[in-house]
Amino acid sequence: MNHLSLKSLAFYGISVAFVAVLFKVVSAYGEANLKAAPAIAGSYRFDGKSLPECLKSNSLVLTIEQSGVYLSGNLRSGTFDGDRQKTAEEKPALLGKWENQGLSLSGAVPNLAGCSESTATGENSSVKLRGIVEKERLTGKISLKDGAAATDFIAEKAAVAQPQKQQH
């Protein structure tokens, strides 16, 4: 009893060769056409001169977290040296995506002092932000109210402080 016939050997040989060729084609396409989004996560300090009138005197920091093309973040007025851990533990106020070589974030930001009457009543300020990251610099447009004209901005990426080792 011969279980290996010429037909079954040819079928299995052609099947394995087809899978190998298909794998090679898909891999070549992926390497040539599919690129990962650049790593843009971090904190960006806004240049006060490039902010809307109501925020010119404030120090504004955008903290971005990234998962592939999906972005989340927080926008805070105040000092950068403040509680970074507190910002990281908060629920992200801004949500968005990285697409077409740029980022877009939008949401309702709490504690953004100075730009609307809503801060006096404890409500959130609506923020829409679009920008491009080039060489540790974020440039783009920000609008702080629904339907408001967008203002150009520039934000520099802040250096990450390395934790110091304790000596015993």
C-alpha positions in Angstrom: 0.0 0.0 0.0 1.6 3.2 -1.2 0.1 6.2 0.6 2.2 8.8 -1.3 1.0 9.2 -4.8 2.4 11.5 -7.4 -0.8 13.6 -7.3 -0.7 14.2 -3.5 3.0 15.1 -3.6 2.5 17.6 -6.4 -0.5 19.1 -4.6 1.4 19.6 -1.3 4.5 20.9 -3.2 2.5 23.5 -5.1 0.6 24.5 -1.9 3.8 25.1 0.0 5.4 27.0 -2.9 2.3 29.2 -3.2 2.3 30.1 0.5 6.0 30.9 0.3 5.6 33.2 -2.7 2.6 34.9 -1.2 4.5 35.5 2.1 7.4 37.0 0.1 5.0 39.3 -1.9 3.2 40.5 1.2 6.5 41.1 3.1 8.0 43.1 0.2 4.8 45.2 0.0 4.8 45.9 3.8 8.5 46.9 3.8 8.1 49.3 0.8 4.7 50.9 1.7 3.8 50.6 5.3 5.6 52.9 7.7 5.0 53.3 11.5 4.0 56.6 12.9 7.0 58.5 14.3 7.4 58.6 18.1 6.0 62.0 19.2 5.0 61.2 22.8 6.3 63.6 25.4 5.7 67.1 26.8 5.7 70.2 24.6 6.1 73.7 26.0 4.3 76.4 24.1 6.0 79.7 23.2 3.9 82.3 24.9 4.2 84.8 22.0 2.6 82.4 19.6 -0.5 81.8 21.8 -3.9 83.5 21.6 -4.2 86.8 23.5 -5.9 85.3 26.5 -2.9 82.8 27.1 0.1 85.0 26.3 1.0 85.4 29.9 0.5 81.8 30.8 3.0 78.9 30.5 1.2 76.2 28.5 2.3 72.6 28.3 0.9 69.8 26.1 1.6 66.3 27.2 1.0 63.7 24.4 0.7 59.9 24.9 0.9 57.7 21.8 -0.2 54.2 20.8 0.6 53.8 17.2 -1.4 56.4 15.3 -3.8 57.0 18.2 -3.0 60.0 20.4 -4.2 61.3 23.8 -3.1 64.1 25.9 -3.6 66.9 28.3 -3.1 70.6 28.0 -2.3 72.6 31.1 -1.6 76.1 31.9 1.0 76.6 34.7 4.5 75.7 35.3 6.1 72.7 33.6 8.0 71.6 36.7 4.6 70.8 38.3 3.3 67.3 38.9 4.0 65.4 35.7 2.8 62.2 37.5 -0.5 64.0 38.3 -0.9 64.8 34.6 -0.1 61.2 33.6 -2.6 59.8 36.1 -5.5 62.0 34.9 -7.9 60.8 32.2 -6.7 62.4 28.9 -8.7 65.5 28.0 -7.6 65.4 24.3 -8.0 62.6 21.9 -6.9 62.3 18.3 -4.8 60.6 15.6 -1.6 60.9 13.7 -2.5 61.0 9.9 -1.0 62.5 6.8 2.2 63.4 8.5 0.5 65.5 11.1 -1.4 65.2 14.4 -4.9 66.4 15.3 -6.2 66.5 18.9 -9.5 67.8 20.2 -11.5 67.8 23.4 -12.7 69.7 26.4 -9.8 70.8 28.6 -10.3 71.6 32.3 -8.3 74.1 34.2 -7.3 76.2 31.2 -7.3 79.6 32.8 -7.9 82.9 31.1 -9.6 82.1 27.7 -13.3 81.9 28.4 -16.0 82.7 30.9 -16.4 78.9 31.3 -13.4 78.7 33.6 -15.3 80.9 36.1 -18.2 78.5 36.2 -16.1 75.4 36.4 -16.8 74.2 32.9 -14.2 73.0 30.4 -12.7 74.9 27.5 -13.1 73.3 24.0 -9.7 72.9 22.3 -8.9 71.9 18.7 -5.2 71.5 17.8 -3.6 70.5 14.5 0.1 70.4 14.0 3.3 68.9 12.5 6.2 67.6 14.5 9.7 68.3 13.0 12.9 67.9 14.9 11.5 68.1 18.5 9.3 71.1 17.5 5.5 71.1 17.2 4.1 73.8 14.9 0.4 74.2 14.0 -2.9 75.8 14.7 -4.9 75.9 17.9 -8.5 77.1 18.5 -9.9 77.5 22.0 -13.6 77.9 21.3 -16.0 76.2 18.9 -16.2 78.2 15.7 -13.3 80.5 16.7 -10.4 81.3 14.3 -7.4 79.2 14.8 -4.1 80.7 16.0 -0.7 79.6 14.9 1.6 78.2 17.6 5.1 76.8 18.2 5.9 74.3 20.9 9.3 72.9 21.8 9.6 69.3 23.1 10.8 69.3 26.7 13.8 67.2 27.7 13.0 64.2 29.8 14.5 64.4 33.2 16.5 61.3 34.1 15.9 60.0 37.6 19.0 60.2 39.7 20.3 57.0 41.3 20.6 57.0 45.1 23.9 56.0 46.5 24.0 53.8 49.6 
